[in-house]
Amino acid sequence: MLYRMSGSRAEIDIGLGQTVISGAQRTEIGAVSLRGRFMFGEAVSMDILPTWGSGLDDCELALHWGRQFGSLKIGYRRLSSPSAALGGPFAGFALYF
């Protein structure tokens, strides 16, 4: 479930749902997220996406540049649990058609 509030320079999303982690075993965790997007112009925005679950924290901070036919996103993401943590930079490219 997602509730979105948006304006000309900012967008806030509140989400309730489930995070699923699968590998050697499958784990399903109820989760709450609060995403913020702040626009600095027509093509540039900054996103922050924290998500909290039962013992699981996931946070992403990214800079997004997009045009009509594609976009580029660079940022940092950290996923942590009581026993382990993963984190590091990422980059992605998308084409729209």
C-alpha positions in Angstrom: 0.0 0.0 0.0 1.4 3.4 -0.9 0.2 6.9 -0.2 1.9 9.7 -2.3 1.9 13.4 -1.7 3.5 15.5 -4.4 4.1 19.1 -5.3 6.2 21.0 -7.9 9.5 20.6 -6.0 9.0 17.6 -3.6 7.3 14.3 -3.3 6.7 12.2 -0.2 5.6 8.5 -0.3 4.5 6.5 2.8 4.4 2.8 2.2 3.3 -0.3 4.1 4.0 -3.7 2.9 6.3 -6.7 3.0 10.0 -7.2 2.3 10.9 -10.6 1.0 14.5 -11.9 1.2 15.2 -15.2 -0.6 18.3 -17.3 -1.0 19.1 -20.4 1.0 15.8 -19.7 2.8 12.9 -17.3 2.3 12.1 -14.6 4.9 9.1 -12.3 4.8 9.1 -9.2 7.0 6.4 -6.5 7.4 7.9 -3.2 6.4 7.2 0.6 6.6 8.9 3.0 4.2 9.0 6.8 3.9 10.4 8.0 0.6 11.3 11.6 -0.2 12.1 13.0 -3.6 13.4 16.6 -3.9 13.5 18.1 -7.4 16.3 20.6 -8.3 15.2 21.3 -11.8 13.3 19.6 -14.6 15.8 16.7 -14.9 17.6 16.4 -11.5 16.3 15.1 -8.2 17.6 13.6 -5.0 15.9 10.5 -3.4 16.0 9.2 0.1 14.3 5.9 0.8 14.5 4.5 4.4 12.6 1.2 5.1 12.1 -0.3 8.5 11.1 -3.9 9.2 11.2 -6.3 12.1 14.9 -6.1 12.8 15.8 -5.0 9.3 16.8 -1.5 8.2 17.3 -0.5 4.6 18.3 3.0 3.5 19.1 4.4 0.1 20.3 7.9 -0.8 20.6 8.7 -4.5 21.0 11.4 -7.1 18.8 10.9 -10.2 19.2 12.6 -13.6 16.5 11.8 -16.2 15.2 12.9 -19.6 12.4 11.7 -21.9 14.2 8.6 -23.2 16.5 7.6 -20.3 17.8 8.2 -16.8 20.9 7.7 -14.7 20.9 7.1 -10.9 23.9 7.0 -8.6 23.8 6.6 -4.8 24.6 4.6 -1.7 22.5 1.9 -0.1 22.9 0.2 3.3 20.9 -2.9 4.5 21.4 -4.0 8.1 20.1 -6.6 10.5 21.0 -7.4 14.1 23.7 -9.9 12.9 25.0 -8.4 9.6 25.2 -5.3 7.4 25.7 -4.7 3.7 26.4 -1.3 2.2 28.0 0.4 -0.7 27.7 2.7 -3.7 25.6 1.8 -6.8 24.8 3.2 -10.2 22.0 2.4 -12.7 20.9 3.4 -16.2 17.4 3.0 -17.6 16.0 3.4 -21.2 12.4 4.3 -21.7 10.5 3.3 -24.8 
